[in-house]
Amino acid sequence: MNIPANLKYTKDHEWILVEGEIATVGITDFAQGELGDIVYVEVETEGESLEQHEVFGTIEAVKTVSDMFIPVSGEIIEFNNELEASPELINSDPFGKGWIIKVKIEDPSQVEGLLDSSDYEGIIG
């Protein structure tokens, strides 16, 4: 299982890569494995500001639909449009081409409260 050390994680299986005031968010390798084949990603919150832990979208696999929760408060400034035609990118490259949204971070201190790779690995076993 791939758990990159340069990322932060949530207990809800989202990852976040912070670059200045912009964060890229996706779901973890563990999460995509548990979901199975991803067939659809819906994010209708682009352009909106959300509070930490609010639902920013849903991800649909063959057998289930799951909410995705924003790891930090901020404005969703971009959705990965490649996922509209190829949602399976989340299965094949969850930490690369399968990213889901970019967020302009409102409160950088929230990042410190997220899990590091070893903490996240402890949660998933």
C-alpha positions as CSV (number, residue, x, y, z in Angstrom):
1,M,0.0,0.0,0.0
2,N,1.3,3.4,-1.0
3,I,1.3,6.1,1.7
4,P,3.5,9.0,0.6
5,A,5.4,10.6,3.5
6,N,5.1,14.1,1.9
7,L,1.3,14.2,2.3
8,K,-1.1,14.8,5.2
9,Y,-4.1,12.5,5.7
10,T,-7.6,12.5,7.3
11,K,-9.3,9.7,9.2
12,D,-11.9,9.8,6.3
13,H,-9.1,8.7,3.9
14,E,-8.5,11.9,2.0
15,W,-4.9,13.1,1.4
16,I,-3.7,16.7,1.0
17,L,-0.6,18.2,-0.6
18,V,0.1,21.8,0.6
19,E,2.0,24.1,-1.8
20,G,1.9,27.6,-0.4
21,E,-1.7,28.6,0.2
22,I,-3.0,26.0,-2.3
23,A,-3.8,22.4,-1.4
24,T,-4.4,19.5,-3.7
25,V,-6.9,16.9,-2.3
26,G,-7.7,13.4,-3.3
27,I,-8.6,10.0,-1.7
28,T,-5.9,7.6,-0.6
29,D,-4.7,4.4,-2.2
30,F,-6.4,2.5,0.7
31,A,-9.8,4.3,0.0
32,Q,-9.8,3.6,-3.7
33,G,-8.9,0.0,-3.0
34,E,-11.8,-0.3,-0.5
35,L,-14.3,1.4,-2.9
36,G,-13.3,-0.7,-6.0
37,D,-13.8,0.5,-9.5
38,I,-14.7,4.2,-9.4
39,V,-17.3,5.1,-12.1
40,Y,-18.2,8.7,-11.2
41,V,-17.0,11.7,-9.2
42,E,-19.3,14.6,-8.5
43,V,-18.1,17.9,-7.1
44,E,-20.7,20.7,-7.3
45,T,-18.9,22.9,-4.8
46,E,-16.3,24.4,-7.1
47,G,-16.1,28.2,-6.4
48,E,-17.5,27.8,-2.9
49,S,-15.9,28.2,0.5
50,L,-16.4,25.3,2.9
51,E,-15.5,24.7,6.5
52,Q,-13.1,21.9,7.5
53,H,-14.8,18.4,7.4
54,E,-17.8,19.6,5.3
55,V,-18.8,17.4,2.3
56,F,-17.3,18.7,-0.9
57,G,-18.5,16.0,-3.2
58,T,-19.3,12.3,-3.7
59,I,-17.5,9.4,-5.3
60,E,-19.3,6.6,-6.9
61,A,-18.0,3.1,-7.2
62,V,-19.8,0.1,-8.7
63,K,-21.4,-0.9,-5.4
64,T,-21.5,2.3,-3.3
65,V,-21.5,6.1,-3.1
66,S,-19.3,7.8,-0.6
67,D,-19.1,11.4,0.6
68,M,-15.7,13.2,0.4
69,F,-14.8,15.6,3.2
70,I,-12.6,18.7,2.8
71,P,-9.5,18.4,5.0
72,V,-9.1,22.1,5.6
73,S,-11.4,25.2,5.4
74,G,-11.1,27.1,2.2
75,E,-12.4,27.9,-1.3
76,I,-12.5,25.1,-3.9
77,I,-10.8,26.7,-6.8
78,E,-10.4,23.8,-9.2
79,F,-11.9,20.4,-9.9
80,N,-9.9,17.8,-11.9
81,N,-11.9,17.8,-15.1
82,E,-10.1,14.7,-16.4
83,L,-12.2,12.7,-13.9
84,E,-15.4,13.5,-15.8
85,A,-14.3,11.3,-18.7
86,S,-11.8,9.0,-16.7
87,P,-12.9,8.6,-13.1
88,E,-10.8,5.4,-13.0
89,L,-7.7,7.7,-12.7
90,I,-8.4,7.6,-9.0
91,N,-7.9,3.8,-9.0
92,S,-4.8,3.8,-11.2
93,D,-3.0,6.9,-9.8
94,P,-4.7,8.2,-6.6
95,F,-1.8,10.5,-5.6
96,G,-1.1,11.8,-9.1
97,K,-3.5,12.1,-12.0
98,G,-6.4,11.0,-9.8
99,W,-6.3,14.2,-7.6
100,I,-9.9,15.6,-7.1
101,I,-9.8,19.3,-6.1
102,K,-7.6,22.2,-5.3
103,V,-8.4,24.4,-2.4
104,K,-7.2,27.9,-1.4
105,I,-6.5,27.3,2.3
106,E,-8.2,29.7,4.7
107,D,-6.5,28.6,8.0
108,P,-3.0,27.0,7.5
109,S,-2.9,25.9,11.1
110,Q,-5.6,23.3,10.3
111,V,-2.9,21.4,8.3
112,E,-1.0,20.7,11.5
113,G,-3.9,18.8,13.0
114,L,-4.0,16.3,10.1
115,L,-2.3,12.9,10.2
116,D,1.2,12.2,8.9
117,S,1.9,9.1,7.0
118,S,2.8,6.9,10.0
119,D,-0.3,8.0,11.9
120,Y,-2.5,7.2,8.9
121,E,-0.8,3.8,8.5
122,G,-1.7,3.1,12.1
123,I,-5.4,3.8,11.4
124,I,-5.6,1.5,8.4
125,G,-3.5,-1.2,9.9
